[in-house]
Amino acid sequence: MHNPPLSRRALLSRCTLGVGSLALASLLRDEQLLADPSKPDLGRRTFDLKPKTPHAAPKARAMISMFMQGGPSHIDLFDPKPEMAKYHLKPFPGEIKYDNAAEASSKVFASPWKFAKHGNVGADVSELLPHFATIVDDVTVVRSMHTGVNNHVQSIHALNNGRIQAGRPALGSWLTYGLGSESQELPAFVVLTDPDGLPVDGVFNWSNGWLPSLYQGTVVRPREPRILNLEPPEQFRGDVQEGYLGFLNQLNRKHLEQHPGEHDLDARIASYELAARMQTAAREALDISQETKATQTMYGLDDPATKDYGTRCLIARRLVERGVRFVQLYTRYQYWDHHGNIEKALPASCKKVDQPGAALVKDLKQRGLLDSTLVHWGGEMGRLPVIQNEKNIGRDHNTYGFTAWYAGGGIRAGHVHGATDEFGHKAVEKVVNHYDFHATLLHLFGLDPTRLVYRHNAREQTLLDGQEGKIVTEILA
């Protein structure tokens, strides 16, 4: 009774295992091994890529995303601003958000390229996109995209995984987790990278995050061989390989039975099994020599400027045709990030992707695949209406208002949605935030964003992660 009161440190050191017990409890909680009396998990969760029934009747069964990493200049391509001509090389009449203040200028730079109206919809399209102009009646152009995060990595994360933070599952991972794949011989989520390098943040763009690794994107190389080690050595082909893989599968399954709940092990076994099936299916899917000369020409394979991107667009069509759920095509690191030399660099960027992207929509349509395949084209941002770097004119980042276009998969054909202000700086009408885009996308696939959940860190995680995304009904067919 006469002992002095215990300090906090002394109390912890005398209680059972001291701080160690608290650390252990924290680790158990983080690994979801503590009991949860409110929602016990009484059974082992299993994961696979078999087709799953969506929550509602879907419009889309597959998606192809042409991701223009770096930020295409919307005011030079899709969103003409004639008012800017009055202020050309004059101070911008208002406040503007710069990302690079050191090279910033307040002088307005009116687009040097001409716009014209195209299609029955009368959409304004820049002279830099003559092939896109031929498909405007099949697409919805959204001029009011917004993330509000004026940095490449964070804005990419917002559009691709729902939050500006890294470490969350990518869109392709969520879709394959929720729906599986119609093909059991090809990866469900395929990434087609640029031969000149990876986009900003590299492999995190197709990461499964904390979803089981079964849902990670599979990279198909931009050059032959597009998948390494697809062919077994001569001495292991046929019955020898089948016997070896069968025995290996028995060992793996027995090991898995002894370690229930090991999702990475489960995913690795599934990957081995898929790899064996891909030896035939992938070779056939990636073999564009089977396509007619007319088809190859339509995609621009006879032009060095469009051959690479056209090949990847053609492969994307062949993959969804064979049941792949999600295909994403990337341009190289900062390909559209035109802080300088925009008058030469932007036409070259457009030349690379314009014909192949338009050909993809036309090809899907003529094969009866467009109605069930959602096509997306766009980057993580647009550009500002003022000059950056007066000695080598370019445009700085703008995530407050930019353009993307969508086609097929339940999207309204021949429509222009939303608007930016008279300088293209901020979205002001029918704003589409990244979480609205995600809610709309999931709706098209028949998925309820509140029910597409994965329990991680003791709570149910979703793509929208608590954000109130609205379904943009005006762009739906």
N, C-alpha and C positions, 0 to 999 in steps of 0.2 A: 504493500500500500504506500510505501514511502519511496518507490522507484519514480524517477522523473518520467514525464510523458515520452513515448517513443517518437523519434523522428520518422518522417515518411520513408527514408532510406532503411532505417532499422526495421521498420514494420515489414517492408517488402523482403528483407533478407531473412526474417524469421518465419515467414509464412510459407510453409510447404517447401517449394523449390525456389523461392525468391523470384527474382526477375525472370529466371528461366521459365517459370510456369506461365508468366504473362506472355513471353515471347512465343512459347509453344502454342498458347491459345490463339495468338494473333496469326501464326502460321497456319494453324488448323482452319481458322476462319477464312483466310485468304485462299486456301486450297479447297474450301467448301466441305471440310471434313467434320465440322461441328454439327451437332444435331440442330435441326430447325423445327421446333415444335409447332410452328404455325403452318408449315408446308413440308412435311417429311417427304424425302425421295426414297421410296421403298424398293424401287427396281433399278437395275442397271440400264442406263441410257445407251442406246445403240444408234449408230449413224451410218447412212449409206447414201448412194446416189440413185437409187431406184426412183422412178417417177412417183410423185406424190400429188394427192388431190388438193387443189387450192381451196381457199375459203369460199370463193364465189366463181361463177363462170368467167373464165379469162377471155380477153381479146387477143393477147399476145402469148406466144409459147416460147419465143426466143428473142434475144436482143443483140444488136451489133452497135457498139459505141465507137465512133471515130473521134478520138480525143485529141484535140489540137493543142498540145501543151505549149504554154507560153503566152497565150492570149491574143487571138486574132482581132484586128482593129475593126470593130463593128461599124464605126462611122465611115469607113472606107469600103465596106463590103455589103452590108445589109440594111443600114439605117442612115439614109442620107439626111444631111442637115444643111439645107440651102442658106439658112440664116448665118451660118459660119462665114460665108463668102463676104458678108458685109464687114466682118471683123478680122478678116485675114491679115495676119501679122500685126494686129492691134491688141491691146490689153484685153484679157478676158473680163467681161462685165459681171463679176460676181466672185464668190468664194470657190476655191477648188482644192481638192485633197491631193497633194503630191506624195509619191512614195520615195522618190529620190530628190530631195530638196536641193542638193548640191548642183544638179544639172537642170533644175526646173526653170521654166520660163513661163511668163503669164501671157505670152503672145499666142493668139489663136492660129491654128494651122488648118485651113479649109482643105477638104479632100481634093487631091489633084486628079482624081479619076471620075469619069462620068457615070451617072446612073440612068437606067431606063426601066420602064414598067414592062413586066412580062407575064404571060399566062392570062387565063381568064380572071384570076384573082387580082391581077394588076400589081403584083409585088415589085417593089423597087429593088433592083439588083445591080451591083457594080459591074463595069466592063471587065473587071478582073476575074469574074466568075461566069463565063459564057455557058458552060455546061450546066451549072446549077440553075441558070435561068430557064433551061428546058424542062426542069422537073418541079417548078414552083407550084404547079397545080396538084402535086402529089404530097406536099409537105405542109407543115405548120411552122412558120417562122416566129419565134418568141423573141421580141425585142426588149423585154423587160426582165431579163435574168439578173439576179442579185445575190451576192454572198456577203458583201461589205467587209471583206478581209483582204486588204490590199497587199497581199504577199502570195507568191506562187504556191508554196508548200501548203499553207493553211487553207487557201481557197480550193486547191485540189482535194485536200482532205474533206472539206465541207461538201463538195459535189460528189466525191467518190466513196465516202464512208459515213457521212452524216454529221460529223463534228470537225472542228478545226484541229483537234488533237490527233496525233498519230496513234497507231496501235489498235485501231478498230477495224472490223471486217469491211472489205470492199464490197461494192454493189454486187459483183459477180458471185462473191461468197454468200451473201444473203440470199440471192435468188436460187443458187444451187442448194443451199441449206433448206430453203422453204419448199422447193419444187423438185429437187433431184434433177435427173437428166433423162431424156428420151433415148439416148444412146448409152449402152453399157460397154461399148468398144472404143469410145473416144472420151477425152476429158470433158467434164461438164462446163468448165470455165477455162477458156483459152485466151492467151495474150499474144498478140503479134507485134513485136517490137521493131523499131527502126534499125536498119543496118549501121547507121551512123552513131548509135548510142541510145542509152536508156533515157526516159524522161526524168525530170526533177523528182527526187526522192526514190528513184529506182524501184526496187522490188516491193517497197511498201505500197505501191499503187495497186497491187493485186494480192495483198496479204489477206490471209484468213483471220488475222487478229486473234481474238480469243475463241473463235469458233474452232472446232476440230480441224486439223490440218488437211483433212480430206477435201475441204472446200477452198483450198488455196488455188490461185490461178496457175495454169500450166503454160509455160512460155514455149512457143514455137519459134525457133531461131529464124532470123531474117534471111539467112543464106543456107544453101544446101551444105551438108545434110541438116534439114530443119529440125529433126529430132535425133540426137546423138544415140549411137549404140542400138538403133532400132533393129538392125539385122544381126542375128546370132552368128557366131563363127560357124564355118562349114561343118566342123566336126560335132557341133551340138544341135544341128537342125533335125527336125522331124521327131521320131520316137524318142531319141536320146533327150532332147529338151523337154518333151512332154513328161517323160518319166521323172526327170530331175525336178521340174517345177511341181509336179504332183506330190513328190516326197517332201519338198520344201514347204508346200502348203500344209501338209499334215503336221509338220513340226511347228509351224507358225500358229496353227489353230490350237494345238495342244498347249503351247506356251501362253496363248491368249486366255484359254480357260483357267490357267493357273494365276492369271493376273487380270481379273475382271475390272472393268472401269478404266483401263489404260487406253484412252482414246487415240493417242499418238501411235500406239502399237497397232490398234485396229485400222487406223488410216494407212499405216505403212503396208500392212498386208493387202489392203484394198488397192493400193498403188501398184504393188507387185502383180496382182492379178490383172489390173487394167493394162499394165505394160505388156503383158503377154498377149492380151487380146489386140492391143494396138499394133502389133507387128504386121498384121495384115491390113487392118482398117485404116490406120494412119497413113500408111504408104499410099493407099488408094485415095483417101480424102485430100492429100496434099499434092497429088499428081495433076497439075493443071494442063499437062499435055493432052489430056482427054477432052479438053474443051475445044470447041470449033474455032477456026481462025477468026470468024466474025466476032465471036464472044471475046476473044483475046484482044482484038483490035478495039472493041468497044471500051474495054477497060484501060486502053492506052499502053498495052504491053509492047507495041512496036515503036514507042518513043522513049528514049533514055530518061527523059525528065519525069515520066509518069510510070515507067515500067515497074519500079519497086513497089510503089503504093498501090498501083493497079493489081499487081500480083497478090498483095495481101488482102485487098478488097475481094478479089475473086476467091481466094482461099476462105475468107470469112463466109461468103455465100455457100461454098461447098460444105463447110462445117455445119452451119445451121440446117442445111438441107439434109444432113445426116444425123440430126438430133442433138447437136451441141446446144446448150442452153444460153450461154453468154460468151460473146467474142468481143474483145476490145483491141482496137488498133491504136498505137501510139506514134506520134511524130517524135523526133529526137529531142534531146535536151534543149529547151528554150527556143525551139524552132520558130515560134511566132512571137518571140519577145523582142519586138522591134523598137528598142530604145534609141537606135540610130539607123541611118541609111534606109529608112522605110520605103523610099521611092524606088529602090532597087530590090530590097529584100522581100517586101510584101508580094509583088508580082511573082517572084520565084516560088514563094511558099504556096501561093494559090495555084500556080501551074502544076505543082507536084500532086495536089489532092483533088482538084476540081473535077477533072474528067473521070477519075476512078470512083469518086464518091457518087457522082450522078449516075454512072454506069451501074453501081451497086443497086440503087433504087430501081432503075429501069429493069435490071436483070431479075431482081426479086419479084417485081410486078409481073413480068411476062411469064414467069414460072409459077405464078399463083402463090408465092411465098410472102408477099409484102403484107397482106392482111394479117398474118400471124407473126410477123417479125417486126419488132420495134427498132427503128434505126435512129441513131442520135449522132449529131455533128456539132461540136463546139469545144471551147477551151474553158479554162478556169477563170477567165476575165476578158475584158475588152481593153481599150486604150483611151487615154484622155484626149480632149479636143485641142490641147495646147502643145506647143513645141517643147520637146526635151532635146537638149544638146543642139544649140543653134548652129554650130559648125558642121554638124552631121545629123540633120533633122530626123528625129524619131518621136515616138509617143510613149508616155509613161503608163503605168498600170491603172486600170479602172475596174473595180469590182462592184461599183454602185449601180451600174447599168450596162448590160452587154447582151449579145445575141447568141442564140443557139437555134438549130432547127431539128425537127423530128418528123418521122414519116412512118406509116404502116402501124401494125399492131394495135389498132383501135384509135389512132390519131386522126384528127380531122384533116382532110385533104384540101389544099388551096386556101390557106388561112394565115393572116398576120395578126399576132396577138401582142397587146401591150405597147408601151411607148416610153421612150426616154425624153428628157427635156429638149429644148431647141438646140442644145449643143451636144447632146448625147452623153452628158456627164452622169446623170442619175435617172434611174427608172422612176417614172411618175404615174404611169397608168397600168393597172392590172399587173402589179409586181409579182414575179415568180421567184421566191426564195428557194434555196437548195432543198429545204425540207418540203416545200410544196412539190418540187420536181420529184422527190422520192415518194411522197404520198401518191402522186399521180401514177408514177411508174408501177408501184406495187398494186395499185388498183387495176391497172391494165393487165397485170398477171393474175388477177383474182385473189390477191393477198391483202389481208387486213393488217395494217402496220401495228395495230395494238395487239394482234394475236400472233404475229411472227416474232417470237421471243426466244431468247436463249439465256438460261440462268448462269450468271457469272458474277463472282464477287458478292455472293449472297443476295443478288437481286436480278430481276428479269430485265435483260437488255433488249433493246429494239434498234432498228435502223434510225428511226426518228429521235430516239433517246429523250422522250418527253417533250419534244418540240411540237407545236400545234400545226402540223403540215396540212394544208387544204388541198383537196383534189381540184385541179384546174379544169373544171368541166367544159369551159369554152373551147378547149383544144381537143376535146374528145369527139370521135365520129358519132 
